[in-house]
Amino acid sequence: MGTREHNHPFVSYCPPRPDESTGLERGEQFHEFLETRRSVRFFAGDPVPRRMIELAVAAANTAPSGAHHQPWKFVAIADPEVKHRIRVAAEHEERINYEGGRLPQAWREALAPLETTSDKSYLDVVPWIVVVFAQKSGLGADGAPRKNYYVNESVGIACGMFIAALHSMGLATLTHTPNPMAFLSEILGRPGSERPYILFPIGYPAADCEVPALTRKPLAQALEFFPR
């Protein structure tokens, strides 16, 4: 292979390539592992080491992003007073959504099987709340302002990897988006260049935790090879 010329630094990338059977086995194991993941609304108050949060964010930080701008910020909260302020503000917005009629009727009907309500008491129970902020702009290596690209896509991928990392350590979470979420920027003192993206309550499932009896879309409905 000939030598390429680049205007920016490049390094060789030659990861070990497993044989086909090993690759398939790993894929099967990873799928089976993720099949056990569920969104949880009943948490134990048991402590979670700070290092686990650090490792989950480090894993999320490996996500691909538009122009490699990595337009995310993970803000981790363990302080009970701050967590309670977040709960109060979240429940205020959710009461308007659920009881105040801000959610369209069709949306409420879609949520009914999950039995979700404006009660977010788990935000006081979990040892950690992690709020992910999407950064519309940032600073380049030279300190000059720069626009970020594909922000929603990039942050969404990072959040997916964050969830998988938490699950790998036996932790549970929930993708909570109490719309509108501007109160998170205010409580956490975030700059105007960021907007709240997802709120993650993080902890171990409670001993009596229950989740809806759901089934996932079959592979035949999720995947299509083209041409058939």
C-alpha positions as CSV (number, residue, x, y, z in Angstrom):
1,M,0.0,0.0,0.0
2,G,1.4,3.4,-1.0
3,T,2.1,6.2,1.4
4,R,-0.7,8.8,1.7
5,E,0.0,12.5,2.2
6,H,-2.1,14.2,4.9
7,N,-2.4,17.9,5.9
8,H,-3.1,16.8,9.5
9,P,-1.6,14.1,11.8
10,F,-2.8,10.5,11.1
11,V,-1.8,7.3,12.8
12,S,-2.0,3.7,11.7
13,Y,-5.1,1.8,12.8
14,C,-4.8,-2.0,12.6
15,P,-6.9,-3.6,15.4
16,P,-6.7,-7.4,15.8
17,R,-9.2,-9.1,13.5
18,P,-10.9,-12.1,15.1
19,D,-11.8,-15.1,13.0
20,E,-15.4,-15.3,11.8
21,S,-16.6,-17.7,14.5
22,T,-15.0,-15.6,17.3
23,G,-16.5,-12.5,15.9
24,L,-20.0,-14.1,15.7
25,E,-19.7,-15.4,19.2
26,R,-18.8,-11.9,20.5
27,G,-21.8,-10.5,18.7
28,E,-24.1,-13.1,20.1
29,Q,-22.8,-12.5,23.6
30,F,-23.1,-8.7,23.3
31,H,-26.7,-9.0,22.0
32,E,-27.7,-11.3,24.8
33,F,-26.1,-8.9,27.3
34,L,-28.0,-5.9,26.0
35,E,-31.2,-7.9,25.9
36,T,-31.1,-7.9,29.7
37,R,-31.1,-4.1,29.9
38,R,-34.3,-2.3,31.0
39,S,-35.2,1.2,31.9
40,V,-35.8,1.4,35.6
41,R,-38.0,3.7,37.8
42,F,-37.5,1.9,41.1
43,F,-34.0,2.3,42.6
44,A,-32.1,1.3,45.7
45,G,-30.4,4.0,47.6
46,D,-27.2,2.1,47.8
47,P,-24.1,4.1,47.1
48,V,-22.4,3.9,43.7
49,P,-18.7,4.6,43.5
50,R,-17.7,7.8,41.7
51,R,-15.3,5.7,39.6
52,M,-18.2,3.9,38.0
53,I,-19.6,7.2,36.8
54,E,-16.2,8.2,35.5
55,L,-15.8,4.9,33.6
56,A,-19.3,5.2,32.0
57,V,-18.5,8.8,30.8
58,A,-15.1,7.7,29.6
59,A,-16.8,5.0,27.5
60,A,-19.3,7.6,26.2
61,N,-16.4,9.9,25.4
62,T,-15.2,7.4,22.8
63,A,-18.3,8.0,20.6
64,P,-17.9,9.3,17.1
65,S,-19.0,12.9,16.5
66,G,-19.4,15.4,13.8
67,A,-15.9,16.8,12.8
68,H,-14.7,15.2,16.1
69,H,-16.0,18.2,18.0
70,Q,-17.4,15.9,20.8
71,P,-20.3,18.3,21.5
72,W,-21.3,16.9,24.9
73,K,-20.9,17.6,28.6
74,F,-21.8,15.2,31.3
75,V,-22.7,16.8,34.6
76,A,-22.8,14.4,37.6
77,I,-24.7,15.3,40.7
78,A,-24.6,13.5,44.1
79,D,-25.5,16.4,46.4
80,P,-29.0,15.6,47.9
81,E,-30.1,19.2,48.0
82,V,-29.3,19.7,44.3
83,K,-31.0,16.4,43.4
84,H,-34.1,17.5,45.3
85,R,-34.2,20.8,43.5
86,I,-34.0,18.9,40.2
87,R,-36.9,16.6,41.3
88,V,-39.1,19.5,42.3
89,A,-38.5,21.3,39.0
90,A,-39.0,18.2,37.0
91,E,-42.2,17.3,38.7
92,H,-43.5,20.8,38.2
93,E,-43.0,20.5,34.4
94,E,-44.4,16.9,34.4
95,R,-47.5,17.9,36.2
96,I,-48.3,20.4,33.5
97,N,-47.6,17.6,30.9
98,Y,-49.7,14.9,32.5
99,E,-52.3,16.7,34.6
100,G,-52.3,20.0,32.8
101,G,-52.9,18.6,29.4
102,R,-49.7,19.8,27.7
103,L,-49.1,16.3,26.4
104,P,-51.5,15.4,23.5
105,Q,-54.0,12.8,24.2
106,A,-52.4,10.4,21.8
107,W,-49.1,10.7,23.5
108,R,-50.7,10.0,26.9
109,E,-52.4,6.9,25.5
110,A,-49.0,5.7,24.1
111,L,-47.4,6.1,27.5
112,A,-50.3,4.4,29.4
113,P,-48.9,0.9,29.3
114,L,-45.7,2.1,30.9
115,E,-47.7,3.7,33.8
116,T,-45.5,6.7,33.9
117,T,-46.7,9.7,36.0
118,S,-45.5,13.1,37.1
119,D,-44.1,11.5,40.3
120,K,-40.3,11.5,40.0
121,S,-39.5,10.5,43.6
122,Y,-36.7,8.3,42.3
123,L,-34.6,11.4,41.7
124,D,-34.3,11.8,45.5
125,V,-33.4,8.1,45.9
126,V,-30.7,7.5,43.3
127,P,-27.1,8.1,44.4
128,W,-26.4,9.9,41.2
129,I,-28.1,12.1,38.6
130,V,-26.1,12.7,35.4
131,V,-27.4,15.4,33.1
132,V,-26.1,15.4,29.5
133,F,-25.8,18.8,27.8
134,A,-25.5,19.2,24.0
135,Q,-23.1,21.9,23.1
136,K,-24.2,24.0,20.1
137,S,-20.8,25.6,19.9
138,G,-17.4,25.4,21.6
139,L,-13.8,26.5,21.5
140,G,-11.2,25.2,19.0
141,A,-7.7,24.2,19.8
142,D,-6.6,27.8,19.3
143,G,-9.3,29.1,21.8
144,A,-11.4,30.6,19.1
145,P,-15.2,30.0,19.0
146,R,-16.4,27.3,16.6
147,K,-19.7,25.8,15.6
148,N,-20.5,22.2,16.3
149,Y,-22.0,19.9,13.7
150,Y,-24.4,17.0,13.9
151,V,-24.9,17.8,17.5
152,N,-28.1,15.7,18.1
153,E,-26.7,12.7,16.3
154,S,-23.3,12.9,18.1
155,V,-24.7,13.3,21.6
156,G,-27.3,10.6,21.0
157,I,-24.6,8.1,20.1
158,A,-22.6,9.1,23.2
159,C,-25.6,8.6,25.4
160,G,-26.3,5.1,24.0
161,M,-22.7,4.1,24.8
162,F,-23.1,5.6,28.3
163,I,-26.2,3.5,28.9
164,A,-24.4,0.3,27.7
165,A,-21.4,1.1,30.0
166,L,-23.7,1.6,33.0
167,H,-25.4,-1.7,32.3
168,S,-22.0,-3.5,32.0
169,M,-21.3,-2.5,35.7
170,G,-24.7,-3.7,36.9
171,L,-26.2,-0.2,37.2
172,A,-29.6,0.8,36.0
173,T,-30.9,4.1,34.5
174,L,-33.7,5.8,32.7
175,T,-33.7,8.3,29.9
176,H,-35.7,11.1,31.5
177,T,-36.5,14.1,29.4
178,P,-38.9,16.4,31.4
179,N,-39.8,18.7,28.6
180,P,-39.1,21.6,28.8
181,M,-35.7,21.2,30.5
182,A,-34.4,24.7,30.8
183,F,-34.5,24.4,34.6
184,L,-31.5,22.1,34.4
185,S,-29.4,24.8,32.8
186,E,-30.4,27.2,35.6
187,I,-29.9,24.9,38.5
188,L,-26.6,23.6,37.2
189,G,-25.3,27.0,36.0
190,R,-24.6,25.9,32.4
191,P,-23.7,28.4,29.7
192,G,-26.1,29.5,26.9
193,S,-24.1,27.5,24.4
194,E,-25.4,24.3,25.9
195,R,-28.9,22.8,26.1
196,P,-30.1,19.9,28.3
197,Y,-30.4,16.7,26.3
198,I,-31.1,13.9,28.7
199,L,-31.3,13.4,32.5
200,F,-30.1,10.0,33.7
201,P,-31.0,8.8,37.3
202,I,-28.3,6.2,38.1
203,G,-28.2,3.5,40.7
204,Y,-28.9,-0.2,41.4
205,P,-32.4,-1.5,40.9
206,A,-34.5,-1.7,44.0
207,A,-35.0,-5.2,45.5
208,D,-38.7,-5.0,44.6
209,C,-38.1,-3.3,41.2
210,E,-40.7,-4.0,38.5
211,V,-40.6,-3.1,34.8
212,P,-43.4,-3.3,32.2
213,A,-43.6,-6.7,30.5
214,L,-42.5,-5.5,27.1
215,T,-41.2,-7.3,24.0
216,R,-38.8,-5.7,21.5
217,K,-39.3,-5.4,17.8
218,P,-38.3,-8.6,16.0
219,L,-35.2,-8.5,13.9
220,A,-37.3,-9.1,10.8
221,Q,-39.0,-5.8,11.5
222,A,-35.9,-3.9,12.4
223,L,-33.7,-5.0,9.6
224,E,-34.1,-5.2,5.8
225,F,-31.4,-6.1,3.3
226,F,-31.6,-4.3,0.0
227,P,-32.1,-5.5,-2.6
228,R,-34.1,-8.3,-1.2
